[in-house]
């Protein structure tokens, strides 16, 4: 009986070990699927006032080691006569069970068909989770943040 | 050689210069009587004598003497815009039908051809759609040329005038047998022009023209066959369009740098066959037409290199109409019935070339103004100094119709009722594209290709019913009538808009490729909202009368009309720095007016004629989305048209001279508003003409002058690329004409 009990304990432990091995094969931090969001962008102006723009669309695409944020038809000041599609590539991320953290520094965004060094992105920091997205960054000289809701 | 053979043969043949001017044409239309003054409609007729004495050589010339008819000379024979009683159109479908020897000319690019050896011109005012169908909402112009059954012999005409004008025609009319006649003629002419283009230093409104006509006629007992072939070739320079300074209200000189011109070949073949039977007369008119033209325009009409247009079209048309009427016209009930069909295939190419200044002013400057507020040291540029927006259009149109009209005579009253059903299907295939290589200096090292293309197919069909009802009270030579009739003008497609559509789409595509969006908008046109226009309809209510004294020395015609027009098609230049023109259905309009014409022969040697037309045509509902024009006058329509002619002809018993003649002629027209806002207009203006001449047995010589007072007036106004342009009327013209009839 003692041997049988020991066997059962060992079998149970092995089965747990087996289960653990099985869980190890399952990816707990997979590459997130591409997503899009709609939200509001806030830009602090050189005089300290804050400009905001509603209904800005953002797309998020992920690679294994970095992600890309594209902001569509965004403008950074009230008097700016045009809106831009701006792409921020090479953003770092971590995925912790669907809670995604974003960060990046010294990223030259792409817009108008090429690189935009004047608006180099620094101090990018943000998160995606619970159906929401938010990030902040310095866009050139302008403190900028975005808060939005993921589209289903 | 054939023509010379006929000419030489006829010169040795017996000369017979008797011309059956007002006699019954053996192939006359079923739809009108020879004496239209006995009919319940308003009309004006010109005969060979009037036409030659008044130097009527184009459709613009007789328009000036017809009440409420206005055909301005826009400086090119491609643009025949005809207005009757406020109904008219500048582009696409005409408001007035044109017939030459019974053959319908379906494209108004072929309306303006030289008139020579014309036996008769009839203008029917008011909608004639019940019998003539589409595009007769304003009326009908019918031209009948001399036939070998009207006249036999040879006619030679030579004339010259200022503006380096000369014209020569020769035609021979033979009747080898009682049953067979043939005629052939040729007319060539040149005008050096009256207006100079200051940029080139050359005259811009020069014109060369050549026409040939061959007619074969045969009649035997119950059959009549009439085959006519008309060929017209024209090659002309451009448009004397001068910029108008709207602030100082002065006209600047004509000055533009790119080529303007128009070349056209038009061939019209008509075969009329008529069969007279005891109870019924049957007539069939078959026509084949070919139109091939090439229009070149400096579209900005400035010395800057903005943009040009080269529009070429090839159009094939076949039409057939068969009509039946009762043979005995003395019956109480007379009737007419018929069916008609046509097919027209138009293929047009209309590339617009944007040149250096145009690329900057119309495309890049706007974009860079926006970009440089953010990137002050950078700009968008194209690698090309010029690029082309290519446009191809194919427009096949088919029409079918059936109509009938009955005329009931009850004592002194004649009741007429008619109805026509028209079916029409018009399709529109378009393919437009443009390519440019662009660069934004802030982000790009190289130029990148941007290609924009728009293509598609559309079609629309419509069925129209056009009734007519009239009651006429006839006492001897006098008659009074009351009539109501409905007319329609076909719908169509705005090919002129595609340069604008593609240009805007190109900007949108370019900005889209850059990922830039201006707050002022770079969206393309909503094609479905600008591409087509619907048919136009009108109802004409008319009260008129024709009077004639028993000795026929005094005739008078009067008419009062009220026209209610719905979906009136109007040309609109889109706002902003746009390049296209578009037709829109302007809502509703109303035109009321009056016409009076008087002829008198107080003495044997003197004959007088005068006519007056008044039109008050206003929008009753028109808001184009930018402004409300309700209550404003319709553009391009003269409020008053006046004509007066005095003829003096003195017979001389002389071996060489039979008679001397003199004529004084006055015409006036205006006020004419040029835009829907009624912000610019041409006031009433007058022109005086005169001629003196003499005639012998086989010749007549005439010295003539037109616009003797050198009246300065505008006959066209338009806006392009934000600038206003005027086209001036022709100045004083003098000339001499010699006619020989052998």
Boltz contact constraints between the chains, C-beta under 6 A:
constraints:
  - contact:
      token1: [A, 73]
      token2: [B, 517]
      max_distance: 6.0
  - contact:
      token1: [A, 81]
      token2: [B, 370]
      max_distance: 6.0
  - contact:
      token1: [A, 81]
      token2: [B, 373]
      max_distance: 6.0
  - contact:
      token1: [A, 81]
      token2: [B, 519]
      max_distance: 6.0
  - contact:
      token1: [A, 82]
      token2: [B, 370]
      max_distance: 6.0
  - contact:
      token1: [A, 82]
      token2: [B, 516]
      max_distance: 6.0
  - contact:
      token1: [A, 82]
      token2: [B, 518]
      max_distance: 6.0
  - contact:
      token1: [A, 83]
      token2: [B, 517]
      max_distance: 6.0
  - contact:
      token1: [A, 84]
      token2: [B, 515]
      max_distance: 6.0
  - contact:
      token1: [A, 84]
      token2: [B, 516]
      max_distance: 6.0
  - contact:
      token1: [A, 85]
      token2: [B, 515]
      max_distance: 6.0
  - contact:
      token1: [A, 111]
      token2: [B, 515]
      max_distance: 6.0
  - contact:
      token1: [A, 112]
      token2: [B, 440]
      max_distance: 6.0
  - contact:
      token1: [A, 112]
      token2: [B, 443]
      max_distance: 6.0
  - contact:
      token1: [A, 112]
      token2: [B, 514]
      max_distance: 6.0
  - contact:
      token1: [A, 112]
      token2: [B, 516]
      max_distance: 6.0
  - contact:
      token1: [A, 113]
      token2: [B, 440]
      max_distance: 6.0
  - contact:
      token1: [A, 113]
      token2: [B, 443]
      max_distance: 6.0
  - contact:
      token1: [A, 113]
      token2: [B, 444]
      max_distance: 6.0
  - contact:
      token1: [A, 113]
      token2: [B, 514]
      max_distance: 6.0
  - contact:
      token1: [A, 114]
      token2: [B, 443]
      max_distance: 6.0
  - contact:
      token1: [A, 114]
      token2: [B, 444]
      max_distance: 6.0
